[in-house]
């Protein structure tokens, strides 16, 4: 195990993580509890749609041959032998010279082969009860939705790995998935390091600040489909640290820490990694912020050492933890969705590493334009509240200029809601 | 109360709903349970940030006057009188000719007025213990983050009504909000109507279909911050219907029904509205799909009668129920976020009403382009699974053509995740 620092690219770091990403176990949950989960199997049509010939309109089900010669001037009169509401299984046959009143979505009765809309009948002007005049010649099959016309039994409707939202819920219900196969939610232990940290409920003390990374990370974990488990703040005692880390790994699927990974005097996670003799995946990434982001495997579990800087911690989660959580829950394509956008302002800060800047994109004159959010300088997290993307600025040169095209990684926060 | 149908515009329908929208009660929840809720009060800084003068680097805290004349060739030697880690409240003073080792984020000790980075000292080459050589002249205040430099106590950080995500969690934790004031979640009763409907767990029967709208709506409600309460399917019996509706209104804040609102023979909600003598807000909207969407007030509660057609039910929720749920939870701007996009295909279907087409937008060559999803014709809901927006097509003429600019309402589904 080497603890010196070889910076690797973001893409290489992601590859090293995903190489060990296994899918979670599958469990079956009731339909009403499946929202937000990821499908462990594709959804297929379990029956033809419709599964009975169906009327698309309110009207009369008739035999096309009986309407020969019908016209506005000379309606053909048919005997009304019944009415079929939605949900009825018609228990009669439409014979020669007969018609059945039928509602939208109702099953076509035996004998009938087409549906004439109310508007083309004498429905509202009938002189004799139980008789309807048809004002138009019909063809067999006209206004009948045939069995399987919309979907065939077995048709693939939604791919495995898709997150269940309104559309998926509707399909699952339609096809009788009262129980839904989904991937288990990963349980993620979250631990902050640093003896300078107070809990949110503690009063401030000179020199100390409150832990914010754990709560931010918990929200990111939840929105990425994990269950966050908060383990408070770790003081800078290596023996205690090793013990806490081992306990957390027993109780959860993964540990995310923040802080303690740089090269300072009191970098506890570096010491923990050494004492546990972890399999280090990386401890330096060619990126800003968050170059000290570390990841390791211990037995079959991941330990992420995110930066203690809130902005870097946020970015580290999005670039490295999110793809893993997606893969564990069966999402075929991992990582944040990419798009191109035009830079709305100059970003002239030179950097030897690629930069991932918390930003906001919007459409201006039909074009995607992206702006950094808040003061770029500030270490505080207030600008995360406005970010809907990370802007990727390539290294070298003197930064990028207004009007340049940049790649943008779309965040799921601050979108439509 | 009039039950004839006067079509009103979508905007007018939204106005009539919002005219009655009151904010929910405020409750305080623990920070860890506040994620996804909407803030009932703005978040303000409860202290200066930093609240003590702080070092932005690892280095030595010194007195600028002591560094006069220091250079790479002629470092000034200072006595190291202590070390300050993050979180320490320094209990000593840096006097004339003295220095204190200091870590990033640690408090500047009394007496010192600047910080020199390790790189500009003899840190790694010290010949004498407890002595450090400073290789550069410093100015007072250099590399010191002053009290309140990032945020002042009382600064507005996040507006009321904002949904709590990772950035908001970080800020709440930073400023000691162990309990967070949020709006109560509205409880939404959901009821499907139609004797053709089966429950998802029931086997298919001829002429019948399974209820999918309730499950779709439940997902929409949850993602809009409500608590869905499913009440199953209502059969077409008016007495029972009235009783069920009254029970649901006692147990929830609002009722959403699907189906039973058109002009057919068995439109149960029309009958329920009549018997309860509701205050009808509207029962016809100039839009496709979902022109029969209805809304009413009964005592202080809303009843929404969404269309039984799944696509129309989906759109009806997004246009009319979502803004109300947002307003009840204090969101200042209600409704789906709008943007302009270029149409990627011809949509030549003429319509006398504005159309809201389930669609997907993406960026192509830097421009936002929008495409309808799935077969436009299909009444099935399979295309909702791919939609990330509703495309608004104005009425009249012969539809819109590829390349035309259209307004797009962004949905919070199928975004980054």
Interface residues (C-beta under 8 A of the other chain):
Chain A: X31 X32 X35 X36 X47 X49 X50 X51 X52 X56 X58 X83 X84 X85 X86 X87 X88 X89 X90 X103 X104 X105 X106 X107 X150 X151 X157 X158 X162 X163 X164 X165 X166 X167 X168 X169 X170 X171 X172 X173 X174 X175 X176 X177 X178 X194 X195 X196 X197 X199 X200 X201 X202 X203 X204 X205 X206 X207 X208 X209 X210 X211 X212 X213 X214 X215 X216 X217 X218 X219 X220 X222 X223 X224 X225 X230 X236 X262 X264 X265 X266 X310 X314 X336 X337 X339 X340 X341 X342 X362 X363 X365 X366 X367 X368 X378 X379 X380 X381 X382 X383 X384 X385 X386 X387 X405 X409 X410 X411 X412 X413 X414 X415 X416 X417
Chain B: X31 X32 X35 X36 X47 X49 X50 X51 X52 X56 X58 X83 X84 X85 X86 X87 X88 X89 X90 X101 X103 X104 X105 X106 X107 X150 X151 X157 X158 X162 X163 X164 X165 X166 X167 X168 X169 X170 X171 X172 X173 X174 X175 X176 X177 X178 X194 X195 X196 X197 X199 X200 X201 X202 X203 X204 X205 X206 X207 X208 X209 X210 X211 X212 X213 X214 X215 X216 X217 X218 X219 X220 X222 X223 X224 X225 X230 X236 X262 X264 X265 X266 X310 X314 X336 X337 X339 X340 X341 X342 X362 X363 X366 X367 X368 X378 X379 X380 X381 X382 X383 X384 X385 X386 X387 X405 X409 X410 X411 X412 X413 X414 X415 X416 X417
